Amino acid sequence: MAKTTFSKFLLLAALLCAVFSELALGDTSGTATFYTAPYVPSACGITDPNQLPPGGLFAAASDPIWNGGGACGSKYQITCTGPTNQGVPQPCRSGTITVQIVDYCPSGCQGTFDLSAEAFADIADPNAGKIFINYNRV
């Protein structure tokens, strides 16, 4: 009986940890823009286009993400949540992408992330230019 109670306690504790860690690590809102080739050289030291993640799933990080270059190689899940302007009222495409940080979007950057053109097109209509997003580090 004590063993069963202890097992239930452990299960409950594990579930609570999972719920609270999900809340603590939940999505953060921001914006995304895109940039086009040439993508190299990059601030993360990439000098050869063959070193870039496949499928164009990469991004440049703005100051809040960059962390003095500490963001290089980090991966983020990004989902389009809506338009930032009236030019394209429904820019979002379904789905979430995972991008790797390969560059720095310098001061004056217009988005939290400056996605490769390919990554942006995977989640939104490029005609929008800038979108609202939810993101989290993975």
C-alpha positions as a printed NumPy array, in Angstrom:
array([[  0.   ,   0.   ,   0.   ],
       [  2.762,   2.459,   0.893],
       [  4.545,   1.589,  -2.349],
       [  1.405,   2.364,  -4.398],
       [  0.882,   5.678,  -2.6  ],
       [  4.524,   6.627,  -3.147],
       [  4.242,   5.723,  -6.856],
       [  1.145,   7.89 ,  -7.202],
       [  2.953,  10.737,  -5.43 ],
       [  5.89 ,  10.466,  -7.843],
       [  3.553,  10.432, -10.835],
       [  1.704,  13.498,  -9.551],
       [  4.995,  15.307,  -8.879],
       [  6.238,  14.524, -12.391],
       [  3.006,  15.809, -13.948],
       [  3.151,  19.029, -11.934],
       [  6.772,  19.59 , -12.971],
       [  5.838,  19.096, -16.621],
       [  2.923,  21.537, -16.385],
       [  4.922,  24.244, -14.601],
       [  7.936,  23.898, -16.884],
       [  5.639,  24.264, -19.91 ],
       [  4.175,  27.417, -18.395],
       [  7.633,  28.791, -17.618],
       [  8.96 ,  27.949, -21.066],
       [  5.834,  28.911, -22.996],
       [  5.705,  30.891, -26.178],
       [  6.954,  34.461, -26.318],
       [  5.443,  36.924, -28.75 ],
       [  7.473,  38.994, -31.181],
       [  7.782,  39.876, -34.845],
       [  9.555,  38.445, -37.857],
       [ 10.836,  39.937, -41.075],
       [ 12.993,  38.324, -43.736],
       [ 16.229,  38.868, -45.586],
       [ 17.565,  37.481, -48.838],
       [ 20.83 ,  36.012, -50.103],
       [ 23.723,  36.365, -49.88 ],
       [ 23.486,  34.866, -46.381],
       [ 27.249,  34.557, -45.896],
       [ 29.519,  35.597, -44.373],
       [ 27.494,  35.626, -41.146],
       [ 28.153,  37.016, -37.682],
       [ 28.207,  33.417, -36.402],
       [ 31.286,  32.647, -38.497],
       [ 29.594,  30.879, -41.392],
       [ 31.531,  31.559, -44.579],
       [ 30.261,  28.836, -46.91 ],
       [ 26.59 ,  28.567, -47.956],
       [ 26.898,  24.778, -47.585],
       [ 27.283,  25.313, -43.817],
       [ 23.782,  26.798, -43.563],
       [ 20.94 ,  24.617, -42.248],
       [ 19.055,  22.747, -44.987],
       [ 15.848,  24.067, -46.456],
       [ 16.709,  27.664, -45.61 ],
       [ 15.537,  27.145, -42.027],
       [ 17.698,  29.768, -40.385],
       [ 17.497,  33.301, -39.045],
       [ 19.338,  36.336, -37.816],
       [ 18.694,  37.294, -34.19 ],
       [ 17.916,  40.798, -32.973],
       [ 19.441,  42.288, -29.825],
       [ 16.978,  40.686, -27.344],
       [ 17.927,  37.201, -28.646],
       [ 21.543,  37.752, -29.76 ],
       [ 23.198,  37.716, -26.318],
       [ 26.563,  38.912, -27.6  ],
       [ 26.775,  36.014, -30.063],
       [ 25.627,  33.426, -27.516],
       [ 22.571,  32.75 , -29.659],
       [ 24.643,  31.305, -32.533],
       [ 23.489,  27.769, -33.219],
       [ 20.395,  28.069, -31.007],
       [ 17.144,  26.756, -32.426],
       [ 13.726,  28.364, -32.126],
       [ 10.247,  27.207, -33.029],
       [  8.339,  30.013, -34.718],
       [  4.649,  30.273, -35.566],
       [  2.981,  33.115, -37.45 ],
       [  0.113,  34.606, -35.42 ],
       [ -1.047,  37.526, -37.549],
       [ -0.407,  40.602, -39.67 ],
       [  1.435,  43.733, -38.573],
       [ -0.162,  45.817, -41.317],
       [ -3.279,  45.91 , -43.455],
       [ -1.44 ,  45.151, -46.714],
       [ -1.905,  41.402, -46.303],
       [ -4.747,  40.895, -43.803],
       [ -4.219,  37.126, -43.455],
       [ -0.528,  36.418, -44.066],
       [ -0.132,  33.285, -41.95 ],
       [  0.268,  29.819, -43.337],
       [ -0.423,  26.887, -41.066],
       [  2.391,  25.227, -39.224],
       [  5.45 ,  25.943, -37.178],
       [  9.052,  26.065, -38.332],
       [ 12.256,  25.446, -36.418],
       [ 15.097,  27.763, -37.362],
       [ 18.72 ,  27.937, -36.308],
       [ 20.373,  31.268, -35.493],
       [ 23.215,  31.849, -37.951],
       [ 23.53 ,  35.634, -37.996],
       [ 22.956,  38.922, -36.185],
       [ 20.306,  41.426, -37.175],
       [ 21.977,  44.707, -36.176],
       [ 20.546,  47.581, -34.207],
       [ 17.553,  48.971, -36.036],
       [ 16.407,  45.475, -36.951],
       [ 12.697,  45.544, -37.714],
       [ 11.837,  42.181, -36.128],
       [ 12.694,  39.899, -33.25 ],
       [ 13.894,  37.467, -35.908],
       [ 15.025,  38.225, -39.444],
       [ 14.203,  34.926, -41.123],
       [ 15.714,  33.66 , -44.352],
       [ 13.337,  34.309, -47.229],
       [ 12.671,  30.554, -47.438],
       [ 11.813,  30.234, -43.74 ],
       [  9.495,  33.244, -43.85 ],
       [  7.686,  31.859, -46.9  ],
       [  7.108,  28.582, -45.042],
       [  4.936,  30.315, -42.415],
       [  3.67 ,  33.476, -44.107],
       [  3.03 ,  35.279, -47.356],
       [  6.26 ,  37.179, -48.16 ],
       [  4.163,  40.101, -49.438],
       [  3.354,  40.844, -45.78 ],
       [  7.006,  41.738, -45.116],
       [  6.561,  41.615, -41.331],
       [  4.378,  39.392, -39.148],
       [  3.524,  38.797, -35.52 ],
       [  4.884,  35.506, -34.195],
       [  5.057,  33.275, -31.169],
       [  8.415,  31.641, -30.53 ],
       [ 10.264,  29.501, -28.059],
       [ 13.755,  28.127, -27.804],
       [ 14.045,  24.377, -28.361]])
